Amino acid sequence: MSSNKKYWKSVEELENSSIVEALRNNEFVEEIPTDEFLGNADALASSGTSRRDFLKYVGFSTAAVTLAACEGPVHKSIPYVLQPEQIIPGVADYYATTVFDGFDFANLLVKTREGRPIKIENNTISGAKFSANARIHASILSLYDSMRLKEPKLDGKNSSWSAVDLRIKSGIAAAKAKGGQVVLLTNTLASPSTEKLIADFIAKNPNAKHVVYDAVSSSDALDAFETVYGERALVDYDFSKASLIVAVGADFLGDWQGGGYDSGYAKGRIPQNGKMSRHFQFESNMTLSGAAADKRISMTVENQKQALVQIYNVIAGASIGVTLDPTVKAEVVKAAQQLKAAGSKGVLVSGIEDKNAQLLVLAINQVLASEAFSTAGTRQIRKGSNAVVAQLIKDMNAGSVHTLIMSGVNPVYTLADSAAFVSGLKKVDTSVAFSLKEDETASIVKIAAPVAHYLEAWGDVMITKGTYSLTQPTIRPIFNTKQFQDVLLSLNGISGTFYDYIKANSAGVVVGSSWNKVLHDGVFVMGSSALAAGSFDYNAAATAVSKSKAAGDFELVLYTKTGMGDGQQANNPWLQEFPDPITRVSWDNYVTVSNADAKKLGLTNEIVANGGLNGSYATITTADGVKLENVPVIVQPGQAVGTVGMAVGYGRKAALKEEMQVGLNAYALYKNFNSVQTISIAKANGEHEFACVQGQKTLMGRGDIIKETTLKVFNTEDAEHWNPQPMVSLDHEEVEATTVDLWESFDRSTGHHFNLSIDLNACTGCGACVIACHAENNVPVVGKAEVRRSRDMHWLRIDRYYSSESTFEGDNERKENIAGLSSSLSTFNEMEKPGDNPQVAFQPVMCQHCNHAPCETVCPVAATSHGRQGQNHMAYNRCVGTRYCANNCPYKVRRFNWFLYNKNSEFDYHMNDDLGRMVLNPDVNVRSRGVMEKCSFCIQSTQAVILQAKREGRVVAKDEFNNTCACSAACSSGAMVFGDVNDKESEVAKLAESERMYHLLEHVGTKPNVFYHVKVRNV
């Protein structure tokens, strides 16, 4: 049979809260204070207005305001005087490019309209293997950031580029004369041409050196790989080749070693021919990888080290002593034995920041001869060295660094001991920062040099060894900016531009192809050979790791959030309003604690009367006395007892709009580039108000929202057993709900009919689809206060569900059979145990485009209606804002414009300034206040495909609709597939016939055009 687990969305649901229960049944829990204006009989009697006249007046004024609110603005367009030949108004152009900003990377297509880049798409050409995550999709908005550095500055005053060049050259000359160091401090560049320029600069200036600094370090993994293989790089794992995956403290579906592994991972997670990969996860924080795992064990980082040694013992036949709880050790041994049995089809990865631990990872995969582990095509996206950066700070404070030129880094913000860096910076004679913004570092150096956004710049990138990509501009520079490489050319005495330099330099790389071909495709693959491993005493490394002991009561585990990353785009409102996939909190960072630790420390979360989530504050103190006060607390199911988690990337102030200055700077706790710190934590005074969407727009606690089963049941039982069809009573007989209908249906077999397939096995909750939908459909940002009021405007949400083994009915029976206080306490404690380490499921939910849509039947002005192609339409001009449709929608996917969100200073985000509005898609109307909106299946894109085929006198090709929906096009894991089900050869039509297919709330009879696939767990 199908799983009958209890699903719950938040810890508060386990607390039997009366407020949570009320919120399930009432839209407005707080009483409307009508007595304040209608209940005072004395005041009304003494007035000269009768109650009847008063109510007539109120009725008239309310109607007048409503009509005024619904009146849309009129815009007049200005035509070209001389239309550029390459631009056809109304037709989009696409440019292949590649982005690498030192943290995120992807192969892209950039959509432009009338010369404006407006959307990021994934480059799907052969060889372009890295897709855009949520942050890269949002980077299009960062191009139009009005807080960017617009002019070069000398000593805090606007200047010119000629003055900047002169000042830098004089600084380098003075350093050479005085015997001082010239240091180029950059992020990892992964650019062959830029690295060649830097090598030429150092050859020309023997007193110069290049220091690579990654804000989020991978130095230990780099050191280990370099020790064994002689190259400073990272392994590019291919999880599609693994039947068994064991991860120890590695969120490889998140940002571990750059991320981008979800595509390969998802290929093995969809059951095919009765098989799918199996995934063990050992971790402290609840992560995307832990959420996807078949078996997740929560443990401290110190225990993870012991677990890694135990796995090494089993795989390599060693006998190093470990210290683990017997129950946990049994689980570790079980995983290790299955890993050994998998052999070359197994793989182990780890994020433990310890060189010896990373050496064990290499050793285990070598013994397995893992196919997923290959030393060919290594990742070049991390090159920083912790030791070299630490030495630079010492040299600066010793006064030996004369000239410091920085590019792509912000150490004043990202270094834990930034005070030491600032102190050393004051002793540097010539300090230069090439930066997009006048950030924390650029604001205190002597020369602040504005650089171009990657969409305005030329460049080349080698993300993996053997794969060469080009970055090309899609718009002329908006401000008076210059690329760091163009300045290097000037310093090296080379004439021409960086474009000329790249083109000349690429001739020796793109052998067998041409510059124009590579520029068109965006990528060129020449391949690389595997590296040979050197000999090493891995037993000694295992012994060193096994001696690791906990230094205190609590471990702090720092991490990067899916939305914010390392904090480069903190001024991006799309990312600030993006709900974290696990906690579903936006506009904040916080400390996550386990339920057990929260009770011990007196830390709480509660849902209050208006539906918002409130939480305690805590004070965190590290072993060496660094203190972070008033940190908001989230009680996180799955958090390992004795650990707390906190995201970096927040707490920025410089060059940010006031609304974006949120959260606390956790980099202050990132001592010695170690994400694990020994801390003490104590409750602080006050209560924090979170903008959390998890308790909002729920699907009423119905148990058939997530359907899941196990691989064993999936393989051995009929579909009726694990994917039962809902039954209803008709003429006193049980029949399938889909056979009963209140309406007559028209023939949908002719023409196009669009469906969207969502596979719950492949969805990792990454949220790229959410940001892509924002960009394509001009979805407004409303801010923290409005999100807290359940007024977020996301057309697409990704619900996160926790599950336990008990059923709803079973829980209710246990509650009813409680006898006495002692029984009550023990029973409720047992029922809360699933919160210690729950299983997790993600479910994207958008407008289901019901063929029998309940929203359509209640709209008094026919603003929402059904199209023949299966899309539920919204005529914004007709909508009068009754919100009947939202109340009648069982999926809670319709959004109401409570305010005018564009050109409104109350919502000072990108839609409030001319530069920010350049990102808007001209094919999609910007909605006004008082209007309902929701997912449209990107109708503007589907119609564009149809019209293009008409112009060319042909039928729409097979799967030509696949990438027209923003969400499905952005989905790198393949969880979302959009298309025409009337084309029986299309991918979506074949998926619709799958035995795993089901619809949400199918028994309601809405007949959605979005369907899901039963989640299968390999347990």
Disulfide bonds with the S-S distance in Angstrom:
none
